[in-house]
Amino acid sequence: MENDLFERTPIARAYLKLSLPVVFSGVLTLVYNMVDMYFIAKTGDTDLVAGVALCAPMFTLLIALGDIMGLGGSSVISRLLGQGKKDDGRRLSVFCLDGSFILGVFMACLFLIFRNPILALLGADAATLPHASAYYFWIALGSPFVILALSPTNLLRTEGAATASMIGSVLGSITNIILDPVFIFGLNMGAGGAAAATVIGNIVSDCFFVWYIIRKSSLLAFKVKNFHISSQEVKNVLGIGIPSSITNIMQSIGVIVLNHALLAYGNESVAAMGIVSKVTMIVIMVMVGFSFGGQPLYGYLYGAKLNKRFRGVLKFAISLIVGLAAAMSVVIAVFAPAFISFFMKDPSIISMGSTMLRIVLIGMPFIGLTMVITCVFQSCGKALPALVLSAGRQGIFYIVILFITSSLFHYYGVLMGQPVSDIFTSIVALFLLKKHVLSEVGD
């Protein structure tokens, strides 16, 4: 690793060098998600679209589980590198990489055994069940490959290999995009075809990552001689990884709660929100890329106690991400009907989806602020405040606020729950940042 990048390169250049490959990878993932929903929506079957949307929490859960090893490991390893402990970082990478695949196998068994009760929990009814079940089966079967792909995506950035991380993700996304129409229409697999294409895309990513780590990586490994790991080291990884994963786990729960709330207004509302969630990913994936792309920088500087540079990176990140989120949200809100109609031409879906989209976009700059602060907590090993924010925005805060707003304003209250939760969470995030990090590195 080149210490110059972390210690002496101008902040903007260093941050962008680490984050832009992540952003590019995220944008391609976004394109894949948009194309995926495009082909699903082109079936013209509202129940199929709703069935896939109902299964979204399942895929989000797999991402959350991948974050346990990926984000948890990258946080610990980046701090070890800042302390000059490269060999310890290599040992921990073995635990993270191998452990992610084992976790995936366990989840695949769990999903397949409890298929019917989980589909019922997700909200599938007689109309959506055939489509949801087909999508569910392939995602369940591919769980080990989905979870495995997320560990090297995060861990490679700890040694400055952000480009390799991007290439692996790009290869998977391109494969997915190519296979979507073949499986959905060519093989007439419908929703199951979309899921199968997703799984194969992740397998392609995994193959690249395995090759790169074995042949090119100077830090990561799938095995080392005389491998050992202490219980404290496991706790260090899981202590950050589990709170990090809570963000996506709570997002899964939040989507389930939202879908159940929307079902009272018909499957069309669930289908419209499924499309809205894809459109809002335009903003979210950019924010995620810029937020988490800087994670190795935070961890390294915090471990090396370079406080002035740490503060400079934090200020730059907040200004960049919040500003981008606000600008992108305004543009998308203005052209909301065009974005919704790209997927479905049904006038009722366009009208319903446009309103939903504009309301949800209100919270985007606040999500960006919370993302940066959460990333800082994860990078610095601050498990408790990371857990509070992760469990709050899409979980505890959101569910409580959704209950209040939906009780007061009914349908529009259901839509208002998310942005109100985003605003509240960002206020909590600023308070926790001052208390747990700025008090150490200076205001």
C-alpha positions as CSV (number, residue, x, y, z in Angstrom):
1,M,0.0,0.0,0.0
2,E,1.2,3.5,-0.8
3,N,1.1,5.5,2.4
4,D,1.4,8.7,0.4
5,L,-2.2,8.3,-0.7
6,F,-3.4,8.1,2.8
7,E,-1.0,10.6,4.5
8,R,0.1,13.2,2.0
9,T,-2.0,13.3,-1.1
10,P,-4.4,16.4,-1.1
11,I,-7.6,15.4,0.6
12,A,-9.9,15.9,-2.4
13,R,-7.6,13.9,-4.7
14,A,-7.1,11.1,-2.2
15,Y,-10.8,10.8,-1.4
16,L,-11.9,10.8,-5.0
17,K,-9.2,8.3,-6.0
18,L,-10.6,5.8,-3.4
19,S,-14.3,6.6,-3.9
20,L,-14.7,7.1,-7.6
21,P,-14.1,3.5,-8.5
22,V,-16.7,2.6,-5.8
23,V,-19.1,5.2,-7.3
24,F,-18.6,3.8,-10.8
25,S,-19.2,0.3,-9.5
26,G,-22.3,1.5,-7.8
27,V,-23.6,3.3,-10.9
28,L,-23.2,0.1,-12.9
29,T,-25.0,-1.8,-10.1
30,L,-27.7,0.9,-10.4
31,V,-27.9,0.4,-14.2
32,Y,-28.3,-3.3,-13.6
33,N,-31.1,-2.7,-11.1
34,M,-32.8,-0.3,-13.4
35,V,-32.5,-2.7,-16.4
36,D,-33.6,-5.5,-14.1
37,M,-36.8,-3.7,-13.1
38,Y,-37.2,-2.5,-16.7
39,F,-37.4,-6.0,-18.1
40,I,-39.6,-7.2,-15.2
41,A,-42.0,-4.3,-15.7
42,K,-42.0,-4.9,-19.5
43,T,-43.9,-8.1,-18.8
44,G,-46.9,-5.8,-18.2
45,D,-47.9,-7.9,-15.2
46,T,-48.5,-5.8,-12.1
47,D,-48.6,-8.9,-9.9
48,L,-45.2,-10.0,-11.2
49,V,-43.7,-6.6,-10.5
50,A,-45.3,-6.6,-7.0
51,G,-44.1,-10.2,-6.4
52,V,-40.5,-9.2,-7.1
53,A,-40.8,-6.1,-5.0
54,L,-42.1,-8.2,-2.1
55,C,-38.8,-10.2,-2.3
56,A,-36.6,-7.2,-2.2
57,P,-36.0,-7.5,1.6
58,M,-34.6,-11.0,1.1
59,F,-31.9,-9.7,-1.2
60,T,-31.2,-6.8,1.1
61,L,-30.8,-9.2,4.0
62,L,-28.1,-11.0,2.0
63,I,-26.3,-7.7,1.5
64,A,-26.5,-7.1,5.2
65,L,-25.0,-10.5,6.0
66,G,-22.2,-9.8,3.5
67,D,-21.5,-6.5,5.3
68,I,-20.7,-8.4,8.5
69,M,-17.5,-9.7,7.1
70,G,-16.9,-7.1,4.4
71,L,-17.4,-3.9,6.3
72,G,-16.4,-5.3,9.7
73,G,-13.2,-6.7,8.3
74,S,-12.3,-3.7,6.3
75,S,-12.8,-1.4,9.3
76,V,-10.5,-3.6,11.5
77,I,-7.9,-4.2,8.8
78,S,-7.6,-0.6,7.7
79,R,-6.9,0.4,11.3
80,L,-4.3,-2.4,11.6
81,L,-2.6,-1.1,8.4
82,G,-2.5,2.4,9.9
83,Q,-0.7,0.9,12.9
84,G,1.7,-1.0,10.5
85,K,0.4,-4.5,11.3
86,K,0.1,-5.9,7.8
87,D,0.5,-9.6,8.8
88,D,-2.4,-9.3,11.2
89,G,-4.6,-7.8,8.5
90,R,-3.8,-10.7,6.2
91,R,-4.8,-13.2,8.8
92,L,-8.1,-11.5,9.5
93,S,-8.8,-11.3,5.7
94,V,-8.8,-15.2,5.7
95,F,-11.5,-15.2,8.4
96,C,-13.6,-12.7,6.6
97,L,-13.4,-14.3,3.1
98,D,-13.9,-17.9,4.1
99,G,-16.5,-17.0,6.8
100,S,-18.6,-15.1,4.3
101,F,-19.1,-18.2,2.1
102,I,-19.8,-20.5,5.0
103,L,-22.4,-17.9,6.2
104,G,-24.0,-18.0,2.7
105,V,-24.3,-21.8,2.7
106,F,-26.0,-21.6,6.1
107,M,-28.5,-18.9,4.8
108,A,-29.3,-20.9,1.7
109,C,-30.3,-23.9,3.8
110,L,-32.4,-21.7,6.1
111,F,-34.1,-20.0,3.2
112,L,-35.0,-23.2,1.4
113,I,-36.2,-25.0,4.5
114,F,-38.5,-22.1,5.6
115,R,-39.5,-21.0,2.1
116,N,-43.3,-20.9,2.6
117,P,-43.5,-19.1,6.0
118,I,-40.9,-16.6,4.8
119,L,-42.9,-15.8,1.7
120,A,-46.0,-15.4,3.8
121,L,-44.1,-13.0,6.1
122,L,-43.0,-11.0,3.0
123,G,-46.7,-10.4,2.2
124,A,-47.2,-12.7,-0.9
125,D,-50.9,-13.4,-1.6
126,A,-52.6,-15.6,-4.1
127,A,-51.9,-13.3,-7.0
128,T,-48.2,-12.5,-6.3
129,L,-47.1,-15.9,-4.7
130,P,-46.2,-17.7,-8.0
131,H,-43.9,-14.8,-9.0
132,A,-42.5,-14.2,-5.6
133,S,-41.8,-17.9,-5.1
134,A,-39.9,-18.2,-8.4
135,Y,-37.7,-15.2,-7.6
136,Y,-37.2,-16.4,-4.0
137,F,-36.0,-19.8,-5.0
138,W,-33.1,-18.7,-7.2
139,I,-31.9,-16.0,-4.7
140,A,-32.0,-18.6,-1.9
141,L,-30.0,-21.0,-4.0
142,G,-27.4,-18.4,-4.8
143,S,-27.0,-17.0,-1.3
144,P,-23.4,-18.2,-0.8
145,F,-22.3,-16.4,-4.0
146,V,-24.1,-13.2,-3.2
147,I,-22.7,-13.0,0.3
148,L,-19.2,-14.0,-0.8
149,A,-19.0,-11.2,-3.5
150,L,-19.5,-8.5,-0.9
151,S,-16.5,-9.3,1.3
152,P,-13.7,-8.7,-1.3
153,T,-15.6,-5.7,-2.7
154,N,-15.0,-4.0,0.7
155,L,-11.7,-5.6,1.7
156,L,-9.8,-4.8,-1.5
157,R,-10.2,-1.1,-0.8
158,T,-8.2,-1.5,2.4
159,E,-5.1,-2.0,0.4
160,G,-6.0,0.8,-2.1
161,A,-7.2,-1.7,-4.7
162,A,-10.4,0.2,-5.4
163,T,-10.1,-0.4,-9.1
164,A,-10.0,-4.2,-8.7
165,S,-13.1,-4.0,-6.4
166,M,-14.8,-2.0,-9.1
167,I,-13.9,-4.4,-11.9
168,G,-15.3,-7.4,-10.1
169,S,-18.6,-5.6,-9.5
170,V,-18.7,-4.4,-13.1
171,L,-18.2,-7.8,-14.5
172,G,-21.1,-9.2,-12.4
173,S,-23.4,-6.4,-13.3
174,I,-22.7,-6.6,-17.1
175,T,-23.3,-10.4,-16.9
176,N,-26.6,-9.7,-15.1
177,I,-27.8,-7.2,-17.7
178,I,-27.0,-9.5,-20.6
179,L,-28.8,-12.5,-19.1
180,D,-31.9,-10.6,-17.9
181,P,-33.8,-10.6,-21.2
182,V,-32.5,-14.0,-22.1
183,F,-33.9,-15.6,-19.0
184,I,-37.0,-13.5,-18.5
185,F,-38.3,-13.6,-22.1
186,G,-36.1,-16.0,-24.1
187,L,-36.4,-18.8,-21.6
188,N,-39.8,-17.6,-20.4
189,M,-38.7,-17.8,-16.7
190,G,-40.3,-14.5,-15.7
191,A,-39.4,-13.4,-12.2
192,G,-37.3,-16.5,-11.6
193,G,-35.2,-15.6,-14.7
194,A,-34.4,-12.2,-13.2
195,A,-33.2,-13.8,-10.0
196,A,-31.2,-16.5,-11.8
197,A,-29.4,-13.7,-13.8
198,T,-28.6,-12.0,-10.6
199,V,-27.1,-15.1,-9.1
200,I,-24.9,-15.9,-12.1
201,G,-23.7,-12.3,-12.2
202,N,-22.5,-12.7,-8.6
203,I,-20.8,-16.0,-9.5
204,V,-18.9,-14.1,-12.2
205,S,-17.8,-11.5,-9.7
206,D,-16.7,-14.2,-7.3
207,C,-14.5,-15.8,-9.9
208,F,-12.7,-12.5,-10.6
209,F,-12.2,-11.8,-6.9
210,V,-10.8,-15.3,-6.2
211,W,-8.4,-14.9,-9.1
212,Y,-7.3,-11.4,-8.1
213,I,-6.8,-12.3,-4.5
214,I,-4.7,-15.4,-5.2
215,R,-2.6,-13.9,-8.0
216,K,-2.4,-10.1,-7.3
217,S,-3.3,-9.1,-3.8
218,S,-0.5,-8.2,-1.4
219,L,-2.7,-8.3,1.6
220,L,-5.8,-10.5,1.3
221,A,-5.8,-14.3,1.3
222,F,-8.1,-17.3,1.5
223,K,-5.6,-19.3,3.5
224,V,-2.3,-18.7,5.3
225,K,0.2,-21.1,6.9
226,N,-0.5,-21.7,10.6
227,F,-3.7,-19.7,10.5
228,H,-5.1,-18.7,13.8
229,I,-7.5,-16.0,15.1
230,S,-8.2,-15.0,18.7
231,S,-11.6,-14.6,20.2
232,Q,-10.9,-10.9,20.6
233,E,-10.1,-10.5,16.9
234,V,-13.4,-12.2,16.0
235,K,-15.2,-9.9,18.4
236,N,-13.4,-6.9,16.8
237,V,-14.7,-7.9,13.3
238,L,-18.2,-8.8,14.4
239,G,-18.4,-5.8,16.8
240,I,-18.3,-3.5,13.7
241,G,-19.7,-5.9,11.1
242,I,-22.9,-6.7,12.9
243,P,-23.9,-3.1,13.6
244,S,-23.0,-2.3,10.0
245,S,-25.2,-5.1,8.7
246,I,-28.1,-3.9,10.9
247,T,-28.5,-1.0,8.4
248,N,-29.6,-3.4,5.7
249,I,-31.3,-5.8,8.0
250,M,-33.5,-3.0,9.3
251,Q,-34.0,-1.8,5.7
252,S,-35.4,-5.3,5.0
253,I,-37.7,-5.0,8.0
254,G,-38.7,-1.5,7.0
255,V,-39.6,-2.5,3.5
256,I,-41.7,-5.4,4.8
257,V,-43.5,-3.0,7.1
258,L,-44.0,-0.5,4.3
259,N,-45.2,-3.1,1.9
260,H,-47.8,-4.4,4.4
261,A,-48.9,-0.8,5.0
262,L,-49.3,-0.3,1.3
263,L,-51.1,-3.5,0.7
264,A,-54.2,-1.9,2.2
265,Y,-54.3,0.3,-0.8
266,G,-53.8,-2.5,-3.4
267,N,-51.0,-4.4,-5.1
268,E,-50.7,-1.5,-7.5
269,S,-49.3,0.7,-4.7
270,V,-46.7,-2.0,-3.9
271,A,-45.7,-2.2,-7.5
272,A,-45.4,1.5,-7.8
273,M,-43.2,1.7,-4.7
274,G,-41.1,-1.1,-6.1
275,I,-40.4,1.1,-9.1
276,V,-39.8,4.2,-6.9
277,S,-37.2,2.2,-4.9
278,K,-35.3,1.6,-8.1
279,V,-35.4,5.2,-9.1
280,T,-34.3,6.5,-5.7
281,M,-31.3,4.2,-6.0
282,I,-29.9,6.7,-8.5
283,V,-29.2,9.0,-5.6
284,I,-28.5,6.3,-3.0
285,M,-25.9,4.4,-5.0
286,V,-24.0,7.6,-5.6
287,M,-24.1,8.5,-1.9
288,V,-23.1,5.0,-0.9
289,G,-20.1,5.1,-3.3
290,F,-18.8,8.4,-2.1
291,S,-19.5,7.5,1.6
292,F,-18.0,4.1,1.8
293,G,-15.3,4.8,-0.8
294,G,-13.7,6.9,1.9
295,Q,-13.8,4.3,4.6
296,P,-10.2,3.1,4.3
297,L,-9.1,6.7,4.6
298,Y,-11.0,7.3,7.8
299,G,-9.8,4.0,9.4
300,Y,-6.2,4.6,8.4
301,L,-6.1,8.2,9.6
302,Y,-7.8,7.3,12.8
303,G,-5.5,4.4,13.5
304,A,-2.4,6.6,12.7
305,K,-3.8,9.5,14.8
306,L,-3.6,12.0,12.0
307,N,-6.4,14.1,13.5
308,K,-6.2,17.3,11.4
309,R,-6.3,15.3,8.2
310,F,-9.1,13.2,9.5
311,R,-11.2,16.3,10.2
312,G,-10.5,17.6,6.7
313,V,-11.6,14.4,5.1
314,L,-14.8,14.4,7.1
315,K,-15.7,18.0,6.2
316,F,-15.0,17.3,2.5
317,A,-17.1,14.2,2.5
318,I,-20.1,15.8,4.1
319,S,-20.1,18.8,1.8
320,L,-19.7,16.6,-1.3
321,I,-22.3,14.0,-0.5
322,V,-25.0,16.2,0.9
323,G,-24.6,18.6,-1.9
324,L,-24.8,15.9,-4.6
325,A,-27.9,14.3,-2.9
326,A,-29.7,17.6,-2.9
327,A,-29.0,18.5,-6.5
328,M,-29.8,15.0,-7.8
329,S,-33.1,14.9,-5.8
330,V,-34.3,18.2,-7.3
331,V,-33.6,17.0,-10.8
332,I,-35.4,13.7,-10.3
333,A,-38.3,15.3,-8.6
334,V,-38.9,17.7,-11.5
335,F,-38.9,14.8,-14.0
336,A,-40.6,12.2,-11.8
337,P,-43.3,11.1,-14.3
338,A,-40.7,10.5,-16.9
339,F,-38.7,8.3,-14.6
340,I,-41.8,6.2,-13.6
341,S,-43.1,5.9,-17.1
342,F,-39.7,4.5,-18.2
343,F,-40.8,1.3,-16.4
344,M,-44.5,1.2,-16.8
345,K,-46.9,3.2,-19.0
346,D,-50.0,2.6,-16.8
347,P,-51.3,6.1,-16.1
348,S,-52.4,5.1,-12.5
349,I,-48.9,3.7,-11.7
350,I,-47.3,6.9,-13.2
351,S,-49.4,9.2,-11.1
352,M,-49.1,7.2,-7.9
353,G,-45.4,6.6,-8.4
354,S,-44.6,10.2,-9.1
355,T,-46.2,11.3,-5.9
356,M,-44.4,8.6,-4.0
357,L,-41.0,9.5,-5.5
358,R,-41.2,13.2,-4.8
359,I,-42.1,12.6,-1.2
360,V,-39.3,10.0,-0.6
361,L,-36.7,12.3,-2.3
362,I,-37.2,14.9,0.5
363,G,-35.1,12.8,2.8
364,M,-32.1,12.1,0.5
365,P,-29.7,14.9,1.7
366,F,-30.4,13.8,5.3
367,I,-29.7,10.1,4.3
368,G,-26.4,11.3,2.8
369,L,-25.3,13.0,6.0
370,T,-26.2,10.0,8.1
371,M,-24.3,7.7,5.7
372,V,-21.1,9.7,6.1
373,I,-21.4,9.7,9.9
374,T,-22.2,6.0,10.0
375,C,-19.2,5.2,7.8
376,V,-17.0,7.2,10.2
377,F,-18.2,5.3,13.2
378,Q,-17.7,2.0,11.4
379,S,-14.2,3.0,10.3
380,C,-13.2,4.1,13.8
381,G,-14.5,1.0,15.6
382,K,-17.3,2.9,17.3
383,A,-19.8,0.0,17.4
384,L,-22.4,1.5,19.7
385,P,-23.2,4.8,17.8
386,A,-23.0,2.8,14.5
387,L,-25.5,0.4,15.9
388,V,-27.9,3.2,17.0
389,L,-27.9,4.8,13.6
390,S,-28.1,1.5,11.8
391,A,-31.0,0.2,13.9
392,G,-32.7,3.6,13.9
393,R,-33.2,5.0,10.4
394,Q,-34.9,2.0,8.8
395,G,-35.8,0.2,12.0
396,I,-36.9,1.6,15.4
397,F,-37.2,5.3,14.3
398,Y,-38.8,4.5,11.1
399,I,-41.4,2.0,12.4
400,V,-42.4,4.3,15.2
401,I,-42.6,7.4,12.9
402,L,-44.5,5.4,10.2
403,F,-47.1,4.3,12.8
404,I,-47.6,7.9,13.9
405,T,-47.7,9.5,10.4
406,S,-49.9,6.7,8.9
407,S,-52.3,7.0,11.8
408,L,-52.6,10.8,11.3
409,F,-52.5,11.1,7.5
410,H,-53.4,7.6,6.3
411,Y,-52.1,6.9,2.8
412,Y,-49.9,10.1,2.6
413,G,-48.7,9.4,6.1
414,V,-47.4,6.0,4.9
415,L,-45.4,7.9,2.3
416,M,-44.2,10.6,4.7
417,G,-42.8,8.1,7.2
418,Q,-39.4,7.6,5.5
419,P,-38.4,11.2,4.9
420,V,-39.5,12.2,8.4
421,S,-37.4,9.3,9.8
422,D,-34.4,10.4,7.7
423,I,-34.5,14.0,9.1
424,F,-34.8,12.8,12.6
425,T,-32.0,10.2,12.2
426,S,-29.6,12.9,10.8
427,I,-30.1,15.0,13.9
428,V,-29.3,12.1,16.1
429,A,-26.2,11.3,13.9
430,L,-24.8,14.8,14.4
431,F,-25.2,14.6,18.1
432,L,-23.4,11.2,18.2
433,L,-20.6,12.3,15.9
434,K,-19.8,15.2,18.3
435,K,-19.9,13.0,21.3
436,H,-18.0,9.9,20.1
437,V,-15.6,11.1,17.4
438,L,-15.1,14.9,17.3
439,S,-14.4,14.9,21.1
440,E,-11.4,12.7,20.3
441,V,-10.0,14.3,17.1
442,G,-11.0,17.9,17.9
443,D,-13.9,20.0,16.5
